[in-house]
Amino acid sequence: MTNFPRNIPGRIPNYYFAPTALVVIDKTEYRPLETTDIGHVLKPVKHPERREFFSHVQVYDLLNSGRLDYDQEHFVEGRAKSRARFEETRVVDLPEDEMARVTCYGAACEIFLRMKEEARRDRTLPRVSLTDASLDRVRPLIEKELNGKKRAGAGLAVTMPCNRQFRRILHRFIEGGYDVMALVKRCSGSKGRPSVHAAADMLVWMEMAAKFADPRKPTMAALYRELEAKIHELNGGRAANNLLPHKMPTRKVFEKLVKDLDGFFVCEQREGKDAAMRKYFISATGVEVQRPGERVEMDEWTVDLLTWITWIGMYNTLTDDQRKKLKSIRLRIIVAIDVATRCILALRFVQGAADEQHAVDAIEMMVTNKARLAQLCGATSTLVDDLVDRDPKLAPLLTAEDPLMHGIEGVNDELIQFDDKTGAASFPMPAPIVPTASASTTIKSADDIQL
């Protein structure tokens, strides 16, 4: 039970709590429910089914003792959206440049609103509005007042926005309940645009685009006309089942789907394997490798997650909310492949733009011993090499118990010899494997990395 002091004045002011207010009493959060002549009925935020009553005398004493605090606009719609986006993040938790930007823009909005109110009260002052003429006059005054204030991140240069951008910032500031967190950038990193096409439509388009890789060498124009006829046929059945009709892509969109197909696969299907090998050789003689781990190639590319999930048949198992989130997700995949064995040594998924740290993480994964992972996955053997630097003339150090010593392509089991002391194996290496695709990164050994 709370004990209150008796030094209460004769007339107690009645405080008003708005429906959007947040009342904090002794670190307990409340929302106003009802206000009467004798006090307030509050409900705890964490236990909304409970009701607690505080008289006006108790509220007055709690305010004077510093145990009660309130924010009249805490649950305003705009500020609620900001909290949903940033959770418990505060302005001081933002990066220095972003903190300087939002505090500067927030102060500019407050100065503009103050000047607008002063002009409304004093008719002798020029009218302040959001027109270009008024902003051209007011913006230099706002910037001059901001330069005279000491604000967070004052050492960073923050330029005043143009008239059009200032209107947008002011509207966001007002809609956000006059909270500077509403001015924080709503996106960061890669600015990938979400797909505007339905997944069901994309599946039909990609199926037709894949027919471009055919020995009969159909043209894009012929496939586009065939797609139009197929969509017309499918829409007849969908209308009978009360389903939305498939949309027809533009010629530009369809041609982009065709051009996004794997070049080697298309050339192999249309021109033949020999023509594809000649076209996509790394060099005239290929890359000569003598052992696993001697040469590792790395590359990266972007994957539309929604398109990929639609292609493998998982789209129908997702909920509407999951499908909506997938539209804006772009994955950057970093892969490291051993040239000699065609074994994937590293595979990393990055949401957004990849940087040098992600490449270093992929290299670290590449040189890490994966024997434990192979055992957990149920593999019949471990990796033949840990990517340590060795003499390329020597064969990998394998033991007689390793299953890889039997059945290696190009190696005669009868020619394998084991050392009696160390148990190491030696054998003639098979002919080098010529890769069929190029890569942007070449790594010769763990100690000699060429980017």
C-alpha positions in Angstrom: 0.0 0.0 0.0 1.4 3.4 -0.9 1.8 6.0 1.9 1.4 9.6 0.8 2.6 12.7 2.8 0.1 15.0 4.3 1.6 18.3 3.0 -1.2 18.6 0.4 -2.5 22.1 -0.5 -6.2 22.9 -0.1 -7.0 22.9 -3.8 -5.7 20.0 -5.9 -5.4 20.5 -9.7 -7.0 17.8 -11.8 -4.7 16.4 -14.4 -5.9 15.2 -17.7 -4.5 12.1 -19.4 -5.3 11.8 -23.1 -6.5 8.4 -24.5 -3.1 8.2 -26.4 -1.1 8.9 -23.2 1.4 6.6 -21.5 1.6 7.0 -17.7 4.6 5.5 -15.9 4.3 5.1 -12.1 7.3 3.5 -10.3 8.5 2.0 -13.6 5.1 0.5 -14.3 3.5 1.5 -17.5 -0.3 2.4 -17.6 -2.8 3.5 -20.2 -5.7 5.8 -19.2 -9.1 4.2 -19.2 -11.4 6.7 -17.5 -11.2 10.0 -15.7 -13.8 11.0 -13.1 -14.2 13.9 -10.6 -12.3 12.0 -7.9 -9.5 10.4 -9.9 -8.3 8.2 -12.8 -8.8 4.6 -13.7 -5.7 3.2 -15.3 -4.9 -0.2 -16.8 -1.3 -1.7 -16.8 0.1 -2.1 -20.3 1.4 -5.6 -19.6 -1.8 -6.7 -17.8 -4.7 -4.9 -19.7 -7.3 -7.0 -17.9 -6.5 -5.3 -14.6 -7.8 -1.9 -13.4 -6.2 0.4 -10.9 -7.6 3.6 -9.4 -5.6 6.7 -8.5 -7.2 9.7 -6.9 -6.3 13.3 -7.9 -4.5 13.7 -4.6 -2.4 10.6 -5.3 -1.5 11.8 -8.8 -0.5 15.2 -7.5 1.7 13.6 -4.8 3.3 11.2 -7.3 4.1 14.0 -9.8 5.7 16.2 -7.1 7.8 13.3 -5.8 9.0 12.4 -9.3 7.5 8.9 -9.2 5.0 9.6 -12.0 5.8 10.6 -15.6 3.6 10.7 -18.7 3.6 11.3 -22.4 0.4 12.5 -23.9 1.1 11.3 -27.5 3.0 8.0 -26.8 0.3 5.9 -28.6 -0.3 8.3 -31.5 -0.6 6.3 -34.7 2.6 7.7 -36.2 4.7 7.2 -33.1 3.4 3.7 -32.7 4.6 2.9 -36.3 8.0 4.3 -35.5 8.3 2.1 -32.3 7.2 -0.9 -34.3 10.0 -0.3 -36.8 12.8 0.6 -34.4 11.5 -1.2 -31.2 13.5 0.2 -28.3 16.1 2.1 -30.4 16.7 5.7 -29.4 18.2 8.6 -31.2 21.5 8.2 -29.4 21.7 4.6 -30.6 21.7 5.6 -34.2 25.0 6.0 -36.2 26.6 9.4 -35.8 25.8 10.7 -39.3 22.2 9.5 -39.1 21.7 11.0 -35.6 23.0 14.4 -36.8 20.7 14.2 -39.8 17.5 13.4 -37.9 18.2 15.9 -35.1 18.9 18.7 -37.6 15.7 17.9 -39.6 13.6 17.6 -36.5 14.9 20.9 -35.2 14.2 22.5 -38.5 10.6 21.2 -38.4 10.1 22.6 -34.9 11.4 26.0 -35.9 9.1 26.1 -38.9 6.1 25.2 -36.9 7.0 27.8 -34.3 7.4 30.5 -36.9 4.1 29.5 -38.5 2.3 29.8 -35.1 3.9 33.2 -34.5 2.8 34.4 -37.9 -0.7 33.2 -37.1 -0.9 35.1 -33.9 0.8 38.3 -35.1 -0.8 39.5 -38.4 2.0 42.0 -38.9 4.5 39.2 -39.6 4.7 37.6 -43.1 2.5 34.5 -43.6 4.4 31.2 -43.2 3.3 28.3 -45.4 4.6 25.4 -47.5 4.5 27.3 -50.8 7.8 27.7 -52.7 7.8 31.5 -52.2 7.3 31.1 -48.4 9.9 28.4 -48.0 12.5 30.3 -50.1 12.1 33.1 -47.5 11.9 30.9 -44.4 14.6 28.3 -45.1 17.6 30.7 -44.8 16.2 31.9 -41.5 15.8 28.3 -40.2 19.4 27.4 -41.3 20.8 30.5 -39.6 19.0 29.6 -36.4 20.2 26.0 -36.6 23.8 27.2 -37.1 23.6 29.1 -33.9 22.5 26.1 -31.9 24.7 23.4 -30.5 23.2 20.1 -31.6 24.2 16.4 -31.7 26.7 15.7 -34.5 27.5 19.3 -35.0 30.9 18.4 -36.5 29.1 16.7 -39.4 27.9 18.7 -42.3 24.1 18.5 -42.7 22.7 20.4 -45.7 19.2 21.8 -45.6 16.8 19.9 -47.9 15.1 21.5 -50.9 11.5 22.8 -50.7 10.0 19.5 -52.0 12.0 17.3 -49.6 11.3 19.7 -46.7 7.6 19.2 -47.3 8.0 15.4 -47.1 10.1 15.6 -44.0 7.6 17.9 -42.3 4.7 15.6 -43.1 6.6 12.6 -41.8 7.5 14.5 -38.6 3.8 15.5 -38.0 2.5 12.0 -38.8 5.1 10.5 -36.5 3.7 12.4 -33.5 6.5 15.1 -33.7 9.1 12.4 -32.9 12.5 12.6 -34.7 12.6 8.8 -34.9 10.0 9.2 -37.7 12.7 10.8 -39.8 15.1 7.9 -39.7 15.8 6.4 -43.1 13.4 3.6 -43.8 15.8 1.5 -45.7 19.6 0.8 -45.6 22.0 -1.2 -47.6 21.1 -2.4 -51.0 18.1 -0.6 -52.5 16.7 -3.7 -54.3 13.2 -3.1 -55.5 10.5 -5.7 -54.6 9.1 -7.7 -57.4 5.9 -6.3 -58.9 4.9 -9.5 -60.6 2.8 -12.2 -59.1 4.7 -15.5 -58.4 2.1 -17.6 -60.3 2.6 -15.4 -63.4 6.4 -15.6 -63.1 6.2 -19.4 -63.1 4.4 -19.4 -66.4 6.7 -16.8 -67.9 9.9 -18.6 -66.8 8.6 -22.0 -68.1 8.2 -20.4 -71.6 11.5 -18.5 -71.4 13.3 -21.8 -70.7 12.1 -23.1 -74.1 14.6 -20.7 -75.7 17.3 -23.3 -74.9 16.2 -25.7 -77.7 18.0 -27.2 -80.7 15.3 -25.9 -82.9 16.5 -22.4 -82.1 13.2 -20.6 -81.5 13.3 -16.8 -81.6 12.2 -14.6 -78.6 9.4 -13.1 -80.8 8.0 -16.6 -81.5 8.1 -17.6 -77.9 6.4 -14.4 -76.9 3.5 -15.1 -79.2 3.4 -18.7 -77.9 3.2 -17.3 -74.3 0.4 -15.0 -75.2 -1.6 -18.0 -76.6 -0.9 -20.1 -73.6 -1.9 -17.4 -71.1 -5.2 -17.0 -73.1 -5.8 -20.7 -72.8 -5.0 -20.9 -69.1 -7.1 -17.9 -68.2 -10.2 -19.6 -69.6 -9.9 -22.4 -67.0 -9.0 -20.0 -64.2 -12.1 -17.9 -64.8 -14.3 -21.0 -64.4 -12.6 -21.6 -61.0 -13.0 -18.0 -59.8 -9.2 -17.4 -59.9 -7.4 -14.2 -61.0 -6.3 -14.3 -64.6 -2.6 -14.5 -65.5 -1.1 -11.3 -66.7 0.9 -10.9 -69.9 4.4 -9.5 -69.5 5.8 -6.8 -71.6 8.2 -7.7 -74.4 11.1 -6.2 -72.5 10.3 -8.2 -69.3 10.1 -11.5 -71.2 13.3 -10.9 -73.1 15.1 -10.2 -69.8 13.9 -13.6 -68.5 15.4 -15.2 -71.5 18.7 -13.3 -71.2 19.0 -14.3 -67.5 19.2 -18.0 -68.5 22.6 -19.6 -68.0 24.7 -18.8 -71.1 26.5 -22.1 -71.2 23.3 -24.1 -70.9 21.6 -22.1 -73.7 24.6 -22.4 -76.0 24.9 -26.1 -75.3 21.2 -26.7 -76.1 21.1 -24.5 -79.2 24.6 -25.0 -80.7 25.9 -28.2 -79.2 28.3 -29.1 -76.4 31.4 -28.6 -78.5 30.4 -25.0 -79.4 29.6 -24.2 -75.8 33.0 -25.6 -74.7 34.8 -23.5 -77.2 32.9 -20.3 -76.3 33.2 -20.6 -72.5 36.8 -21.8 -72.2 38.8 -19.9 -69.6 41.8 -20.2 -71.9 42.9 -22.1 -74.9 44.4 -24.9 -72.8 42.2 -24.7 -69.8 43.4 -24.5 -66.2 45.8 -27.3 -65.2 45.5 -28.5 -61.7 47.4 -31.3 -60.0 45.6 -31.9 -56.8 42.5 -30.9 -54.8 42.8 -27.5 -53.2 45.4 -26.2 -55.6 43.0 -23.8 -57.3 39.7 -22.5 -55.8 37.4 -20.2 -57.7 35.0 -17.8 -56.1 32.0 -15.9 -57.5 28.9 -14.2 -56.3 25.5 -13.4 -57.8 22.1 -12.1 -56.8 19.1 -14.4 -56.3 15.4 -13.3 -56.2 14.2 -15.4 -53.3 10.5 -15.2 -54.4 11.4 -16.4 -57.9 13.5 -19.2 -56.6 10.9 -20.4 -54.1 8.3 -20.4 -56.8 10.6 -22.4 -59.1 11.1 -25.2 -56.5 7.4 -25.4 -55.7 7.4 -24.0 -52.2 5.3 -20.9 -53.0 1.9 -22.6 -52.4 2.9 -23.6 -48.9 3.6 -20.0 -47.7 1.1 -17.7 -46.0 0.1 -14.3 -47.4 2.3 -12.5 -44.9 5.3 -14.7 -45.8 4.7 -14.1 -49.5 4.5 -10.3 -49.0 7.9 -10.3 -47.1 9.6 -12.4 -49.7 8.9 -9.8 -52.4 11.5 -7.4 -51.2 14.2 -10.0 -50.3 17.3 -10.2 -52.5 20.0 -12.7 -51.5 23.6 -12.4 -52.5 25.2 -15.9 -52.7 29.0 -16.3 -52.4 30.4 -19.7 -53.5 33.9 -21.1 -53.5 34.4 -24.2 -55.7 37.5 -26.5 -55.9 38.5 -26.8 -59.6 40.0 -30.3 -59.3 37.1 -32.0 -57.5 34.2 -29.6 -58.3 33.4 -29.7 -54.6 31.7 -26.6 -53.0 34.0 -25.5 -50.2 32.1 -22.4 -49.1 28.5 -21.2 -49.5 27.3 -18.0 -47.8 24.0 -16.2 -48.1 24.0 -12.4 -47.6 20.8 -10.3 -47.5 21.7 -7.0 -49.3 25.0 -6.0 -50.8 28.0 -8.1 -50.1 31.2 -6.4 -48.9 34.8 -7.4 -48.2 33.9 -8.9 -44.8 31.5 -11.4 -46.4 34.3 -12.4 -48.8 36.7 -12.9 -45.9 34.0 -15.0 -44.1 33.7 -17.2 -47.3 37.5 -17.7 -47.4 37.5 -18.7 -43.7 34.7 -21.2 -44.4 36.7 -22.5 -47.4 39.9 -23.3 -45.5 38.1 -24.7 -42.4 38.3 -28.5 -42.0 34.9 -29.9 -42.7 35.4 -33.5 -41.5 33.0 -33.0 -38.6 30.3 -31.7 -40.9 30.8 -34.5 -43.4 30.4 -37.0 -40.5 27.2 -35.3 -39.3 25.7 -35.2 -42.9 26.4 -39.0 -43.3 29.0 -38.6 -46.0 31.0 -41.8 -46.8 34.3 -39.9 -46.7 36.0 -36.6 -45.6 37.6 -34.0 -47.7 40.9 -35.1 -49.2 42.7 -31.8 -48.4 42.5 -29.1 -45.8 43.8 -26.5 -48.3 47.2 -26.2 -46.6 50.2 -25.1 -48.8 52.1 -28.1 -50.1 54.4 -29.0 -52.9 52.1 -29.3 -56.0 54.2 -32.3 -57.1 53.1 -34.3 -54.0 49.8 -36.1 -53.8 47.3 -35.4 -51.0 48.2 -37.2 -47.7 45.6 -40.0 -47.6 45.7 -43.1 -45.5 44.8 -46.6 -46.5 41.6 -46.5 -44.4 40.2 -43.5 -46.2 37.5 -44.6 -48.6 38.6 -42.0 -51.1 41.7 -44.0 -51.8 39.6 -46.5 -53.7 37.6 -45.6 -56.8 39.2 -42.2 -57.6 38.6 -41.5 -61.2 41.9 -41.9 -63.2 43.8 -43.6 -60.4 44.6 -47.3 -60.6 44.2 -48.9 -57.1 47.1 -51.2 -57.8 49.5 -48.3 -58.2 48.7 -46.8 -54.8 51.6 -47.2 -52.3 51.5 -46.6 -48.6 54.4 -45.6 -46.3 54.9 -48.2 -43.5 55.9 -45.5 -41.0 53.6 -42.6 -41.7 50.7 -44.3 -43.5 50.7 -41.7 -46.2 49.7 -42.6 -49.7 51.4 -41.8 -53.0 50.0 -42.4 -56.5 50.1 -40.9 -60.0 47.6 -37.9 -60.2 44.8 -38.1 -62.7 44.6 -35.9 -65.8 43.6 -32.3 -65.0 39.9 -31.4 -65.2 39.2 -28.4 -67.4 36.6 -26.1 -65.8 33.7 -24.8 -68.0 33.0 -21.5 -66.3 35.0 -18.5 -65.4 35.2 -16.8 -62.0 36.0 -13.4 -60.7 38.3 -14.5 -57.8 41.3 -16.9 -58.0 42.9 -18.5 -54.9 46.0 -20.7 -55.4 46.6 -21.7 -51.8 45.7 -20.7 -48.3 48.9 -18.7 -48.0 48.8 -17.1 -51.4 45.5 -15.4 -52.0 45.0 -13.4 -55.2 41.9 -11.2 -55.3 
